[in-house]
Amino acid sequence: MITGEIRNKVDAIWDHFYSAGVSNPLSVIEQFTYLLFLRQLDEQQKRVDRLARLGTVTVNSFFSKEENDIRWSQFKNKTNPEEMFRIVKDEAFTHMKKLGGQDSKFARHLENAVFIIPTAALLQRVISGIDDLLTTMDEKNTGKEEGQKDTMGDLYEYLLSKIATSGTNGQFRTPRHIIKMMVDLMQPTPGDKIIDPASGTAGFLVAAVEYVLKHYRDELFVKAGNEQLQEHFNSEMIHGFDTDQTMLRIASMNLMLHGIEDPNMEYKDSLSKSNTEEEQYTMVLANPPFKGSLDYSQVADNLLSKVKTKKTELLFLALMLRLLKNGGRCAVIVPDGVLFGSSTAHVAIRKEIIDNHKLEAIISMPSGVFKPYAGVSTAIMIFRKTSIGGTDQVWFYDMQADGYSLDDNRRELDLSKHDDNNIPDIIARFKNLEDEKKRERTEQSFFVSVDEIRANKYDLSINRYKEQVREEVSYAPPKQILQEISNLEEGIVDGLRRLEEMLG
């Protein structure tokens, strides 16, 4: 979450663009992003250089020795603004567009990228501002847990909030800590093939890469004989679809900075007839658009055969089942209406997942999770594609706190307190579901049998099954209460009489 000092620094950089005549918000975001990427490339190269000196195996190098002058740490110190402008526009920007090779997917996404910063003076001010901004962010992140750090995604979220199209069609960036929780629950491996069919800036995919690198780094890059697994990690593990070219460029840059040499980000309308992919992936991680409504003629027929609806949140669930291989798993954020909606389409998609596949968990989230951009109540659905059923009981968790205040400010709370942050508890309980069978319906998590869910017309709202604890209140006998009231009245009358005497 971008707040306070960091927000002011971003605003100052934005004002530099506006004052110099770059007033289209989308253009500002694109130019801002390219320069952020150049700076992050240099930081990544510094890590590569350190590992090389230690003799550690590295994934890739972003600059050769001959290209040292076009690194951020070099050109930012140029005292001549015109010389800096020439290096960035003619050399560094061109180098960035060719990363991964001329025929790479990354290069294809960036082939139409244009450097439109008009003057050397503006470039110098923006580079100085970005360097100061990221240095401040690095200082504030020192000592924080990885999942709680300010990231490039936080910057994109704030930048996107500045354009009129941000937040339309139910598109809101998922908070970093919620993404990390979902990835921790799913525990991806280097052998997975992961898709986000509404990828945006690739937050879920980046988190999956980070998880795999944290838990399987030795297996990928140290142990001998794993070249095939390395190749899968670099070119086939991560996939994303989006219909916004700007988001695809941002996502591709984001993934490359996290070690994916050639990100599989595709310009594709996931729900359309043109998307014919099926049974290709072992894992889906997503937060698809909530509020969209499509014309039937635009939607793939095999999705409509599963759920006859125009609502994108229901169609995306059908799509995820289609994309997954048998045995593949999905963690997806849905609006609460998906869980209890009574329309034919709502019931049909829940019935499909429960009866023909295996619904594993419903994690109900508080309505403030997406503030200040939206106050909608949401939940996480976790299910496995089986095509032969398998749902016997479903685990429910009532998340009441996510570590941040649930108002528009979203202040970070004391993460050591369970009452302020349920996320560690959710992960711990989900990894030990056998122990959850002992819990009562009055607790924060519990199981519900599939027979009971079917009897309730496949309703998956947690309030349908959670039992409230009501404390018994003891009252005094009626005669005693009447006597107490009478005593009070007598006291009032006596007080009024004495007040009249005092007034004469």
C-alpha positions as CSV (number, residue, x, y, z in Angstrom):
1,M,0.0,0.0,0.0
2,I,1.5,3.3,-1.1
3,T,1.0,6.0,1.6
4,G,2.6,9.1,3.2
5,E,6.1,10.0,2.1
6,I,6.2,7.5,-0.8
7,R,2.9,8.6,-2.2
8,N,4.1,12.2,-2.2
9,K,7.3,11.2,-4.1
10,V,5.2,9.4,-6.7
11,D,2.9,12.5,-7.0
12,A,6.0,14.8,-7.5
13,I,7.3,12.6,-10.3
14,W,3.8,12.6,-11.9
15,D,3.7,16.4,-11.7
16,H,7.0,16.6,-13.5
17,F,5.5,14.7,-16.5
18,Y,2.3,16.8,-16.4
19,S,4.3,20.1,-16.3
20,A,6.3,19.1,-19.3
21,G,3.2,18.4,-21.4
22,V,2.9,14.6,-20.9
23,S,-0.6,14.8,-19.6
24,N,-2.2,11.5,-20.8
25,P,-2.3,9.4,-17.7
26,L,-1.7,6.1,-19.5
27,S,1.3,7.6,-21.3
28,V,2.7,8.8,-17.9
29,I,2.3,5.3,-16.5
30,E,4.0,3.6,-19.4
31,Q,7.0,6.0,-19.4
32,F,7.2,5.7,-15.6
33,T,7.1,1.9,-15.8
34,Y,9.9,1.7,-18.4
35,L,12.2,3.8,-16.2
36,L,11.3,1.7,-13.2
37,F,12.2,-1.4,-15.1
38,L,15.6,0.1,-16.2
39,R,16.4,0.8,-12.6
40,Q,15.3,-2.6,-11.4
41,L,17.3,-4.3,-14.2
42,D,20.4,-2.6,-12.9
43,E,19.6,-3.8,-9.3
44,Q,19.2,-7.4,-10.6
45,Q,22.5,-7.1,-12.5
46,K,24.2,-6.1,-9.2
47,R,22.9,-9.3,-7.6
48,V,24.1,-11.4,-10.6
49,D,27.5,-9.8,-10.3
50,R,27.7,-10.6,-6.6
51,L,26.7,-14.2,-7.2
52,A,29.3,-14.5,-10.0
53,R,32.0,-13.3,-7.7
54,L,31.0,-15.9,-5.2
55,G,31.0,-18.6,-7.9
56,T,27.2,-19.2,-7.5
57,V,25.2,-20.4,-10.5
58,T,23.1,-17.6,-11.9
59,V,19.9,-17.6,-14.0
60,N,20.7,-14.8,-16.5
61,S,22.7,-11.6,-17.0
62,F,21.0,-8.4,-18.2
63,F,24.1,-6.5,-19.3
64,S,27.4,-7.5,-20.9
65,K,30.6,-5.7,-19.9
66,E,30.4,-3.7,-23.1
67,E,26.9,-2.5,-22.1
68,N,28.0,-1.1,-18.7
69,D,27.4,2.5,-19.7
70,I,23.7,1.9,-20.3
71,R,23.0,0.7,-16.8
72,W,21.0,3.0,-14.5
73,S,23.8,3.3,-11.9
74,Q,26.0,4.7,-14.7
75,F,23.8,7.1,-16.7
76,K,22.0,8.5,-13.7
77,N,25.2,10.3,-12.7
78,K,25.8,12.0,-16.0
79,T,26.2,15.7,-15.4
80,N,25.2,16.6,-19.0
81,P,21.4,16.1,-19.3
82,E,21.7,15.8,-23.1
83,E,24.2,13.0,-22.8
84,M,21.9,11.1,-20.4
85,F,19.0,11.7,-22.7
86,R,20.9,10.2,-25.7
87,I,22.0,7.1,-23.7
88,V,18.5,6.4,-22.3
89,K,16.6,7.0,-25.5
90,D,18.9,5.5,-28.1
91,E,20.7,2.8,-26.2
92,A,19.2,1.7,-22.8
93,F,15.6,1.8,-24.1
94,T,16.5,-0.1,-27.2
95,H,18.4,-2.7,-25.2
96,M,15.4,-3.1,-22.8
97,K,13.1,-3.9,-25.7
98,K,15.3,-6.7,-27.0
99,L,15.8,-8.6,-23.7
100,G,15.1,-12.3,-24.1
101,G,16.1,-12.2,-27.8
102,Q,14.5,-10.7,-30.9
103,D,11.9,-13.5,-31.2
104,S,11.0,-13.8,-27.6
105,K,7.5,-13.2,-26.3
106,F,8.9,-10.4,-24.1
107,A,10.3,-8.6,-27.1
108,R,7.0,-9.0,-29.0
109,H,5.1,-7.3,-26.2
110,L,7.6,-4.4,-26.1
111,E,8.1,-4.0,-29.9
112,N,5.5,-1.2,-29.9
113,A,6.8,0.5,-26.8
114,V,7.7,4.1,-27.6
115,F,10.0,6.5,-25.6
116,I,8.1,9.8,-25.6
117,I,9.8,11.8,-22.8
118,P,10.3,15.1,-24.8
119,T,13.2,16.8,-23.1
120,A,16.5,16.0,-21.4
121,A,15.5,18.2,-18.5
122,L,12.3,16.2,-17.8
123,L,14.2,12.9,-18.0
124,Q,16.8,14.1,-15.6
125,R,14.2,15.2,-13.0
126,V,12.2,11.9,-13.4
127,I,15.3,9.7,-13.1
128,S,16.4,11.6,-10.0
129,G,12.9,11.3,-8.5
130,I,12.6,7.6,-9.2
131,D,16.0,6.9,-7.7
132,D,15.1,8.8,-4.6
133,L,11.6,7.0,-4.5
134,L,13.0,3.5,-4.7
135,T,15.8,4.2,-2.3
136,T,13.2,5.4,0.2
137,M,11.1,2.2,-0.4
138,D,14.1,0.0,0.1
139,E,14.9,1.7,3.4
140,K,11.3,1.3,4.6
141,N,11.3,-2.4,3.6
142,T,14.4,-3.2,5.5
143,G,13.6,-5.9,8.1
144,K,10.1,-6.6,6.8
145,E,8.8,-10.1,5.8
146,E,8.9,-10.7,2.1
147,G,5.1,-10.8,1.7
148,Q,4.7,-7.4,3.5
149,K,7.2,-5.4,1.5
150,D,6.2,-2.5,-0.8
151,T,6.7,-3.9,-4.3
152,M,6.5,-2.7,-7.9
153,G,2.9,-3.9,-7.8
154,D,2.1,-1.4,-5.1
155,L,3.4,1.4,-7.3
156,Y,1.4,0.1,-10.2
157,E,-1.7,0.0,-8.1
158,Y,-1.3,3.7,-7.1
159,L,-0.4,4.8,-10.6
160,L,-3.5,3.0,-12.0
161,S,-5.7,4.7,-9.5
162,K,-4.9,7.9,-11.3
163,I,-6.6,7.0,-14.6
164,A,-10.3,7.1,-15.2
165,T,-10.4,3.5,-16.4
166,S,-8.9,2.1,-13.1
167,G,-11.4,0.0,-11.3
168,T,-13.9,-0.3,-14.1
169,N,-15.3,-3.7,-15.0
170,G,-14.5,-4.9,-11.5
171,Q,-10.7,-4.9,-12.1
172,F,-8.8,-4.2,-8.9
173,R,-5.3,-5.2,-8.1
174,T,-5.2,-7.9,-5.5
175,P,-3.4,-6.9,-2.3
176,R,0.1,-8.4,-2.1
177,H,-0.4,-10.2,1.2
178,I,-3.6,-11.9,-0.1
179,I,-1.8,-13.1,-3.2
180,K,1.0,-14.5,-1.1
181,M,-1.4,-16.3,1.2
182,M,-3.2,-18.0,-1.7
183,V,0.2,-19.1,-3.2
184,D,1.3,-20.4,0.2
185,L,-2.0,-22.4,0.4
186,M,-1.5,-23.9,-3.1
187,Q,2.3,-24.6,-2.7
188,P,3.3,-24.5,-6.4
189,T,6.3,-26.7,-7.5
190,P,8.8,-26.2,-10.4
191,G,6.9,-28.9,-12.3
192,D,3.6,-27.1,-12.3
193,K,2.2,-25.2,-15.3
194,I,0.4,-22.2,-13.8
195,I,-2.1,-19.9,-15.5
196,D,-3.8,-16.6,-14.5
197,P,-6.4,-15.9,-17.2
198,A,-6.9,-12.3,-16.0
199,S,-3.3,-11.6,-15.1
200,G,-3.1,-7.8,-15.0
201,T,0.4,-6.9,-13.7
202,A,1.1,-10.6,-13.0
203,G,0.9,-10.4,-9.2
204,F,-0.1,-14.0,-8.7
205,L,2.4,-15.3,-11.2
206,V,5.3,-13.3,-9.6
207,A,4.3,-14.7,-6.2
208,A,4.3,-18.2,-7.6
209,V,7.8,-17.7,-9.0
210,E,9.0,-16.3,-5.7
211,Y,7.5,-19.3,-3.8
212,V,9.2,-21.8,-6.2
213,L,12.6,-20.0,-6.0
214,K,12.4,-19.9,-2.2
215,H,11.5,-23.6,-1.8
216,Y,13.2,-25.2,-4.8
217,R,16.3,-23.1,-5.6
218,D,18.8,-25.9,-5.0
219,E,16.7,-28.3,-7.0
220,L,16.5,-25.9,-9.9
221,F,20.0,-24.4,-10.0
222,V,22.4,-26.3,-7.8
223,K,21.7,-30.0,-8.3
224,A,23.2,-31.5,-11.5
225,G,21.0,-33.2,-14.1
226,N,18.0,-30.9,-13.7
227,E,18.4,-29.0,-17.0
228,Q,14.9,-30.1,-18.2
229,L,13.3,-28.7,-15.0
230,Q,15.2,-25.5,-15.4
231,E,14.0,-25.1,-19.0
232,H,10.4,-25.7,-17.8
233,F,10.8,-23.1,-15.1
234,N,12.2,-20.5,-17.5
235,S,9.8,-21.0,-20.4
236,E,6.8,-23.1,-19.6
237,M,5.9,-22.8,-15.9
238,I,4.2,-19.4,-16.0
239,H,1.4,-18.3,-18.3
240,G,-1.0,-15.3,-18.3
241,F,-3.7,-13.8,-20.4
242,D,-4.9,-10.2,-20.6
243,T,-6.6,-7.8,-23.0
244,D,-4.6,-4.7,-22.1
245,Q,-1.3,-4.3,-23.9
246,T,0.1,-2.0,-21.2
247,M,-0.6,-4.6,-18.5
248,L,1.0,-7.2,-20.6
249,R,4.2,-5.1,-21.0
250,I,4.2,-4.4,-17.2
251,A,3.6,-8.1,-16.4
252,S,6.4,-9.3,-18.8
253,M,8.9,-6.9,-17.2
254,N,7.8,-7.9,-13.7
255,L,8.3,-11.6,-14.5
256,M,11.6,-11.1,-16.2
257,L,12.9,-9.3,-13.1
258,H,11.9,-12.3,-11.0
259,G,13.9,-14.8,-13.1
260,I,11.6,-15.9,-15.9
261,E,13.7,-15.6,-19.0
262,D,10.8,-15.5,-21.5
263,P,7.4,-14.9,-19.9
264,N,4.4,-16.5,-21.5
265,M,2.1,-13.4,-21.4
266,E,-0.5,-13.4,-24.2
267,Y,-2.9,-10.9,-25.5
268,K,-6.1,-12.9,-25.2
269,D,-9.8,-12.5,-24.2
270,S,-10.0,-15.5,-22.0
271,L,-13.8,-15.9,-22.3
272,S,-14.1,-15.4,-26.0
273,K,-14.6,-18.0,-28.7
274,S,-11.1,-17.3,-29.9
275,N,-9.6,-18.9,-26.7
276,T,-9.7,-22.6,-27.4
277,E,-7.2,-23.8,-24.8
278,E,-8.3,-26.6,-22.5
279,E,-6.7,-29.1,-20.1
280,Q,-3.3,-27.4,-20.4
281,Y,-2.5,-26.4,-16.8
282,T,-1.9,-27.9,-13.4
283,M,-2.7,-24.8,-11.4
284,V,-4.9,-21.6,-11.7
285,L,-4.3,-18.6,-9.5
286,A,-6.6,-15.7,-10.2
287,N,-8.8,-12.8,-9.2
288,P,-10.9,-12.3,-12.4
289,P,-13.2,-9.3,-13.1
290,F,-16.4,-9.3,-11.0
291,K,-18.7,-6.8,-12.6
292,G,-18.5,-7.6,-16.3
293,S,-21.5,-8.7,-18.3
294,L,-20.9,-10.1,-21.8
295,D,-23.1,-10.8,-24.8
296,Y,-23.8,-14.5,-25.4
297,S,-22.4,-14.2,-28.9
298,Q,-19.0,-13.2,-27.6
299,V,-18.6,-16.2,-25.2
300,A,-17.1,-19.6,-26.0
301,D,-19.9,-22.1,-26.5
302,N,-18.3,-24.7,-24.2
303,L,-18.4,-22.2,-21.3
304,L,-22.1,-21.5,-21.9
305,S,-22.8,-25.2,-22.0
306,K,-21.5,-25.4,-18.4
307,V,-23.2,-22.2,-17.2
308,K,-25.7,-20.2,-19.2
309,T,-24.9,-16.6,-18.0
310,K,-23.5,-13.3,-19.0
311,K,-21.8,-12.8,-15.6
312,T,-18.0,-12.9,-16.0
313,E,-17.4,-14.2,-12.4
314,L,-19.4,-17.3,-13.2
315,L,-18.0,-17.8,-16.7
316,F,-14.4,-17.5,-15.4
317,L,-15.1,-20.4,-13.0
318,A,-16.2,-22.5,-16.0
319,L,-13.1,-21.4,-17.9
320,M,-10.8,-22.5,-15.0
321,L,-12.3,-26.0,-15.0
322,R,-11.8,-26.1,-18.8
323,L,-8.1,-24.9,-18.5
324,L,-7.1,-27.4,-15.8
325,K,-5.8,-30.9,-16.4
326,N,-7.5,-33.6,-14.3
327,G,-5.8,-33.4,-10.9
328,G,-5.1,-29.7,-11.4
329,R,-6.0,-27.2,-8.6
330,C,-7.5,-23.7,-8.5
331,A,-7.5,-20.9,-6.0
332,V,-9.7,-18.0,-7.1
333,I,-11.2,-14.9,-5.5
334,V,-15.0,-14.6,-6.1
335,P,-17.6,-12.1,-4.9
336,D,-19.8,-13.4,-2.1
337,G,-22.7,-13.6,-4.5
338,V,-21.1,-16.5,-6.3
339,L,-21.4,-18.5,-3.0
340,F,-25.1,-18.0,-2.3
341,G,-26.7,-16.6,-5.5
342,S,-30.0,-18.4,-6.2
343,S,-30.2,-17.9,-10.0
344,T,-30.0,-21.0,-12.2
345,A,-26.5,-20.1,-13.3
346,H,-25.2,-19.5,-9.8
347,V,-26.5,-22.9,-8.6
348,A,-25.3,-24.6,-11.7
349,I,-21.7,-23.6,-11.4
350,R,-21.5,-24.5,-7.7
351,K,-23.2,-27.9,-8.4
352,E,-20.7,-28.5,-11.2
353,I,-17.7,-27.9,-9.0
354,I,-19.1,-29.9,-6.0
355,D,-20.7,-32.8,-7.8
356,N,-18.3,-33.4,-10.7
357,H,-15.0,-32.2,-9.1
358,K,-13.7,-31.7,-5.6
359,L,-14.4,-28.4,-3.7
360,E,-11.7,-28.2,-1.0
361,A,-12.2,-24.9,0.8
362,I,-14.1,-21.6,1.1
363,I,-12.2,-18.8,2.9
364,S,-14.6,-15.9,3.6
365,M,-12.7,-12.5,3.6
366,P,-13.8,-9.2,5.2
367,S,-15.3,-6.6,3.0
368,G,-12.5,-4.1,3.5
369,V,-9.8,-6.2,1.8
370,F,-10.1,-4.3,-1.5
371,K,-10.5,-0.8,0.0
372,P,-10.1,2.0,-0.9
373,Y,-11.0,0.8,-4.4
374,A,-14.0,-1.4,-3.5
375,G,-15.9,-2.5,-0.5
376,V,-17.3,-5.7,-2.0
377,S,-17.3,-8.9,0.2
378,T,-15.2,-11.7,-1.3
379,A,-14.1,-15.2,-0.7
380,I,-11.4,-17.6,-1.9
381,M,-12.5,-20.8,-3.5
382,I,-10.1,-23.7,-3.7
383,F,-11.0,-26.7,-5.8
384,R,-9.4,-29.6,-7.7
385,K,-10.5,-30.8,-11.2
386,T,-11.3,-34.5,-11.1
387,S,-14.2,-35.0,-13.6
388,I,-15.4,-37.8,-11.4
389,G,-16.5,-35.9,-8.3
390,G,-14.8,-36.4,-4.9
391,T,-16.3,-33.6,-2.7
392,D,-17.1,-35.2,0.7
393,Q,-16.7,-32.3,3.0
394,V,-15.7,-28.6,2.5
395,W,-13.5,-26.6,4.9
396,F,-14.7,-23.1,5.8
397,Y,-12.7,-20.4,7.4
398,D,-14.1,-17.0,8.6
399,M,-11.3,-14.5,8.1
400,Q,-12.0,-11.5,10.2
401,A,-8.6,-9.6,9.9
402,D,-5.9,-9.6,7.3
403,G,-3.2,-7.5,9.1
404,Y,-4.5,-4.1,7.9
405,S,-7.3,-1.8,9.1
406,L,-10.4,-2.5,7.1
407,D,-11.2,1.2,6.3
408,D,-10.1,3.3,3.4
409,N,-6.7,4.0,5.0
410,R,-5.7,0.3,5.3
411,R,-3.1,0.9,8.0
412,E,-0.7,-1.9,8.8
413,L,-1.6,-3.5,12.2
414,D,0.4,-5.4,14.8
415,L,1.0,-8.6,12.8
416,S,2.1,-10.5,15.8
417,K,-1.5,-10.6,17.1
418,H,-3.8,-13.3,15.9
419,D,-6.8,-11.0,16.2
420,D,-5.2,-8.5,13.9
421,N,-4.0,-11.0,11.3
422,N,-5.7,-14.4,10.6
423,I,-3.4,-15.2,7.6
424,P,-0.8,-17.3,9.5
425,D,-3.6,-19.2,11.2
426,I,-5.4,-19.9,7.9
427,I,-2.2,-21.3,6.3
428,A,-1.4,-23.4,9.4
429,R,-4.9,-24.9,9.7
430,F,-5.2,-25.6,5.9
431,K,-2.0,-27.6,6.1
432,N,-3.4,-29.7,8.9
433,L,-6.9,-30.4,7.8
434,E,-7.1,-33.7,9.7
435,D,-7.1,-31.7,13.0
436,E,-9.8,-29.5,11.7
437,K,-12.3,-32.3,11.8
438,K,-12.5,-31.9,15.6
439,R,-13.7,-28.3,15.4
440,E,-17.2,-27.2,16.3
441,R,-19.3,-24.9,14.1
442,T,-18.9,-22.1,16.6
443,E,-15.2,-21.8,15.9
444,Q,-13.5,-19.7,13.2
445,S,-13.0,-22.8,10.9
446,F,-14.9,-26.0,10.5
447,F,-15.9,-28.7,8.0
448,V,-19.4,-29.1,6.4
449,S,-20.5,-32.3,4.8
450,V,-21.4,-32.3,1.1
451,D,-24.8,-33.8,1.9
452,E,-25.7,-30.8,4.1
453,I,-24.5,-28.4,1.3
454,R,-26.6,-30.2,-1.3
455,A,-29.6,-30.0,1.1
456,N,-29.1,-26.2,1.2
457,K,-29.2,-25.9,-2.6
458,Y,-25.4,-25.8,-2.8
459,D,-25.2,-22.6,-0.7
460,L,-21.5,-22.0,0.2
461,S,-21.9,-18.8,2.4
462,I,-20.2,-19.4,5.7
463,N,-23.1,-17.8,7.6
464,R,-25.4,-20.6,6.4
465,Y,-23.4,-23.1,8.5
466,K,-21.6,-21.2,11.3
467,E,-23.3,-21.4,14.7
468,Q,-23.2,-18.3,16.8
469,V,-22.3,-18.5,20.4
470,R,-25.0,-16.9,22.6
471,E,-24.2,-16.2,26.2
472,E,-27.0,-16.9,28.6
473,V,-27.9,-13.7,30.5
474,S,-29.4,-14.0,33.9
475,Y,-31.9,-11.4,35.0
476,A,-33.3,-10.6,38.5
477,P,-36.8,-11.9,39.3
478,P,-39.6,-9.6,38.0
479,K,-40.7,-8.6,41.6
480,Q,-37.2,-7.5,42.4
481,I,-36.9,-5.4,39.2
482,L,-40.3,-3.7,39.9
483,Q,-39.1,-2.9,43.5
484,E,-35.9,-1.4,42.1
485,I,-37.9,0.8,39.6
486,S,-40.2,1.9,42.5
487,N,-37.2,2.8,44.6
488,L,-35.8,4.9,41.8
489,E,-39.1,6.7,41.3
490,E,-39.3,7.5,45.0
491,G,-35.7,8.9,44.8
492,I,-36.7,11.1,41.9
493,V,-39.8,12.4,43.6
494,D,-37.9,13.1,46.8
495,G,-35.2,14.9,44.9
496,L,-37.8,17.1,43.1
497,R,-39.5,18.0,46.4
498,R,-36.2,19.1,48.0
499,L,-35.3,21.1,44.8
500,E,-38.7,23.0,45.1
501,E,-38.0,23.8,48.8
502,M,-34.6,25.2,47.9
503,L,-36.2,27.5,45.2
504,G,-38.7,28.7,47.8
